Amino acid sequence: MRRSLFKSQHLYLCIAACWAILLSQQASAQIVRVKSGEIISVETLVEQVKRSDFLLLGELHDNPLHHHARGKFIMMLARPDATVVSEHFAATGKMALGGSTLDSLEAGGFDPKAWGWPLHAALFEAIRTAGLTVIGGNLPKGLSKELIKGGQAALPKNSDAIFRQVGLTDLSRNQLNQDLIDGHCGQLPDKYLAPMMLVQRATDISMAIALMEHKPALLVAGNGHVRKDYGVPQILATMMPASSVISVGFVEGPVAAAEQMPAFADKYDFVWFTDAAERTDPCDGFKLK
């Protein structure tokens, strides 16, 4: 599908403007090593993670600074041996370079409307410029509904085998439940918790499988998926305990004080603090469908 010249110019003006914002804030970027509470530079983070087997980069989906920061960071990594696994399209898809970046993503199953394109444009443009292979990691279309209706029996065989091995602790399960409730503005009835948790775990397993099949690999996904207590890192730690797994969460707000960092200890290895995106209250007028 060919885009008009006007739309292409609009897209790249948007990308250029966001890059300018990111570069203007680079000097004040706040990246913290969770274990020590030490503030580190982007260059130091590159050195810390570039030899990892699996690098997981989180995001808040609607914050363009997160996508631009990760795009630049991936280019700085200079790891042509790594495959990028993306939450943003299904595990059956692959970004085959040809035409525009959006054309290539759509050919792999990317839904620009669902992901608010061009929010992620700078991320995927950077990945493409770096010459990296991009594959989908999410569930195939329709599987979420099958899981909600049929439960664990609807899991694909390879996912079901892993699901049986990677059980969560009570603490992690309770935290995931609470996050699912909060993510639905407190309106998620108890009867939906188990099905929604199954979908979340199946999604994480799908992304973990894609990573394991393409080691070394890099994941770009929402912060919840890169959490160490109940996300993809927990699965990788169980299935491939000898592998090096590093998780970076992207968080809005001023850098946390050192004494606040233990709150992130079970979530991420590093936290990258950014300005908040401008948004309305997502729970204003929210109704569970």
Steps between C-alpha positions, in 0.01 A plus 500: 500500500660828388479809722450848351795739493317725745454221754863392465620855555269536800635176651862594463441853631344338806797265538748787461316710756494220755870427443568868573306474825688186600841646421420817693424288807787255458726689740238462775419135429472310826592133488535315828660166580235357730729283712726787608281806441783646290412744222684401182543640150349356183851401391554307823171319453606404147817343638306319773246335271659454159629150574179370657323198352163669540440874537145607580401864447167612645275788403186691579326459168382862471825673599695598184813575703523131591494394134753760391731423792491128427558559131813703564613251767463204264708681239767568763509130591627413151405131532431367150497146644185567704143443383234745618183339633205740502181490704339711230411216264440127519770235523404382151614831352838627380603844383623446144676816388341648191328829431448720804553380856124507555442295185749244630339487843151464357620212283592324825162568658558833678176697560586872473162614633512278807852619586438869428746532211726697469562475877742209447642626171835617635555167677445290190680744271804470728477121506479495123793743466704274730435212258339276762247226432162564666254221580167502680466360849134547586219245491347411162178682419200345669693293755423737789127443451554125480694508827229700674236254384691172518755562773834320509376234257519764225874553547722379213692186600840666532355785706307259722815303578677818608195629689513190720865569590495873573248541780497828690551547872195612697654846532558534126156362417335749735700784350402401146135478607517849649668641191231345279231660718677837496549472125124477462439802725392282792204364305618147430265252671661214693361243255714650223827496695596139423426526124682834473798363691512202264506734199776707660710194578439351155614827343817503710566136413455576130757780518737287708484219241584747222797627702629151580476395137705801387765541771658754532186710484349828609137550602302822460177479697294666770646538848273227638646245261861573596443477877722250679237382748225388261605587144726364228816508718338262748435251219851532356656458845310172541550361150858619437649569844858525370415784262560869571167686511488878554178698536468877460177666610401841363330711767353849496600759757807634679767251594416316820713552806739218587282392791206458262682270261431177696141533375636425152725212610256224400400677180805610299879501497512860376239776499505776238309806622344741249256786489134401498297495182213743468181300537150516638402276789459155337242407762282804435183352353651151482246219474587132494370353176 
